[in-house]
């Protein structure tokens, strides 16, 4: 038994070899251009925004490289066993998380970048409190706890955390208490965003996030999809088709993420390269949906 909202596809149909280099090179080019040409512009919105974006691009680029090795790269003339494609969903889910976070942040970059960092600081500070409670009486942990405290405090200075917030970390995100304080998971973002941003986040949640979460957590539908395809009777064409479907979905998600960052950074060459890849990807189910609903407009003029 298998069920997927992502229609079957064939990697060969999208002529992957025509744009494989683009997906490998675009993350490197985008990071280089932001660091050399756009750092000041992003810093004017929030000091931490350029670091957030470049870190995400690097991590997602490395994640795509791992997916490519799993499902596309040939060794001794053959791709790795098709059953390894069940490991793609958690990797694609990471890229999708980054995509949704960037879309959400860039709708209101100053406030949401601050929310992102302060929520992270609060998590680190509250973890430190737990570590002290559990390990504070053990001499062998004194040095580690001091180093961890210093690390948390270094972020405190960057974020202008007040003495009151240091004493009570929950106060660091009180500004967003109407949204429960903590940085929202992707499922909540569309309820906070507005207009086209909210609409697009809902589309991503409907067609990608729910299924990738189920596949990653192995809830019933995720287990059915992935465990089912590993049954002996599905060895062969069915399993190869599943691999291609997972690969094409991950490709579209990664391309969407790169398109968002290249557009936010106003990088015409990188936008043009992304648009070229979309011309191949839009023949797939999820590629067409993302292209039609967002990137045909977002990348307009990038010829």
N, C-alpha and C positions, 0 to 999 in steps of 0.2 A: 504494500500500500504506500502510495506517495502522493503528496499534494503540494503544489507550489503556485504562488501568484506570479512567479517569474516564468514567462513562456520559454519553452526550449529554444536553444540557439546553437549555432555552430561557430566556433572560433574562426574556422577557415572562411566562413561567409563574410566576416568583417575584415579579412585580409590583415590580420594582426601584424604581420611582418612589415607592413607599410608604415605603421606608426609606433612600433615597439620602442624605438629610440626616443620618441617624443615623451612617452610616459616615464622613461628613465631619466631623461635630461631636463624635463620641465621643472621638477622639484628643485634641482640644483640651480637652475637658471633663476627661478623665482626667489630663492633665498639670497642668491648673490645680488640680484637687483634691489631687493628690499634693503639689504645691508649697505649697499653702496649708494643707492639713489633715493630711497623712500623712508629711511629710518627716521629722519627728522619730522616728516609729515605725519607718520603714525605716532611718534612720541608726542606730538602736539595734541593729539587726541587723548593719549594716556601713555605715561612713561613705560608701562609694561606691555603695551599692545604689540610693538614690533617683535619683542622677544616671544610673546605668546604665539604670534603667527609663524615666525621662522621655526620655532620648536615644533609646532604642529606639522608644518610642511616636511621637516626632516623626518619626524616619526612616521608620518603617513607614507612618505617616500620609501623608507626602509620596510614598512609593512607591505607596500605593493611589491617590493623586490622579493619578499618572502612568498607572497602569493604566486608571483611569476615562476619562482623556482618550483613550487609545489605542483602547479598545473600547466605550465607552458614550456619551461626550459627542457630541452632535449639533452639527455646524457647517453652517449654511444648511439645516437640516432633515434632514441625513444624518449617519450615523456615518462615521468615517474608514474607508478601505479595509480590508476584512476581513483581508487578508494581513498587516496590521500586528500581528495577534494572535500571530504567532510570536515577538514580542518580549516577550510576557507571562511566559513561563516563568522567565527569569532574575530578573524582578522579584518574582514569587511566591516563588521560591526564597529571596530575601532575607528576605521576611516569614516564611517557614517556618523559616529559620535562627533568627530572633529568637524565634519561638514555642517551638521546641525548647529554645533556650538558657534562656528564662524558666522553662519547666516544670522543666528540670534544676536551675537555680539555686535556685528556690524550695523544692525538696525539702530543701535544706541551705544556707540563704542565707548564713550567715556564712562558712562554709568555701569555698563555691563562688564567691561574689563575690570573695573574696580570691584564689582560684585564677585567675579570669578576669582580674583586674587584674594580678596578678604575672606571668602568662603574657604579657600585653601589654607589661609593662615589660621582660621578658626579650627579647622580640622587638625592641623599640626599642633596647635596649642592645647587642644583638648586631649590629643593623644599623649602629649607630654605629661599632662596631669594624671592620666591613667598609668603611665610608666612610673611616675614618682610614687603613686599609691602602691603599686605592685612591687617595685624594685628599690624604692628609696632607702630602705633599711639594710640593703646589701652592699657592703663596701666595694665589692668587685664591679659594681655598676655605677659608682660615683663618677668616674671619668666620662663614661658614655652619656650619663644624664646631663652632665655639665656641657658636653659638646652639643648635645641635642638642644639644650636650652639656648646656647649661643646661636645655633642655626635658626631656631624659631625667632629669636630676638633680631637677627640680621634682617629677616623679612619684616619684622615689626617696624623697623626704622624706615624701610623702603615704602611701606604702606601708611606711614604716619599713624600707627596704632597708638591710642592714648593709654595713659596709665590705668584708667578704669577698664578699658578693653583688655589690657594685659591681665588684669586681676580677674576679669570675668569675660572670657573669650566670646561668649554668645552675643555680647554687645557689639562686636565688630560687624555683624551683619544685620543689626536691628533696623537699619535703613530700609531693608527689604522684608521686614516682618510681615507685610501683607501678602508676600509670596513665600511664607514659611522660613524666610531667612537664608536657608541653604541654597547654593547654586542649583538650579533646577535640572532634573534629568531630562533627556530629550523629549520624553513623552509629555512633559509639562510646558515645554517652550512655546508651543503654538497657542496656548491659553494666555500667555503673557505678551507675546508679540502682537503686532497689529497689521492690518492691511495685507499686501502681497507677501510680506514675510511670514505672517501667520498661515496664509493659504499654502505657501510652499512647504513650510514645516509640517503641516497636516498631510500633505501629499507624501513627503518622505516617511512620515510615521506610518501611513496607511500601506504603502507599497513596499517599504524596505524594513523599517525599524521593528515592527511587530514580528515579522518572520525571522529576521536575523537574531532577535532576542530569543525567540523560541528555539532556534537552531543552536544558539550558543549555550543556553541554559538547559537544553535537552528536556524541555517540557514536552507534553504528549505529541503535539504536532511536529515539533522539531525532531523528536526521536523517530517518529513515523517516517518523516522525509529522509532522514539520513541513515537510520538503522535499516529501513526498508531497502534502500538502494545497495546496501552491503550484503544483502542476502544472496546466497549462491546463485539463484536463478536469474539474478540481475547482472551477473558478471558478463561484461561484453558491451554491446551497443548501448544498453540502458545506462550503465554506469559511466560510459564515455559521454553520453548526452548530459548526464547530471553534472559531470565535471565542466563541460562547456557552459552550461547554464550558470553555474556558480562563478565561473571565471568571467563571463560577460557582465554579470551583475556587479562584481567587484570592480571591473574595469570602469563601468559607468559611474559608480560611486566615487572612485578615485578621481576620475576626470572632472566630475562635478565639483569636488573639493578644490582641485587645482584651478578650475575656472573661477570660482568665487574669490580666491586669494589674488589671482592675476588681475581680475577686474577691480578689486578693492585697491590694489596697488597701482592701478592705471599703467599696466605693462602691455603696450600694443603688440610687441612681437610674441610674447607668451600667450596673449589672448588669441592671436592669429593661429598659432600652433594648436591651441586647444580647440579652436573652431574647426580646424582641419580634421582633427581626430573625431569630433562629433559627427562629421559627415559620414564616417564609417559606422560609428556607434548607434546612430539614430535608426538603423535598420533593425535593431533589437527591441524587444518589448519595453524594458525599463529605460533603455537609451532614448527611444522615441518619446516616452512619457516625460523624462527630464528635459530633453531638448525642447519639446513643444511648449512645456509649461514655464520654462525659465531661460534656458541658455540660448535659444534662438534670438531672444530679445537682449539678454545680458551681453552677448558677444556680437551684437549687431555692429556692422562696420569694421569688424576685425578681419578684413580680407587680405 
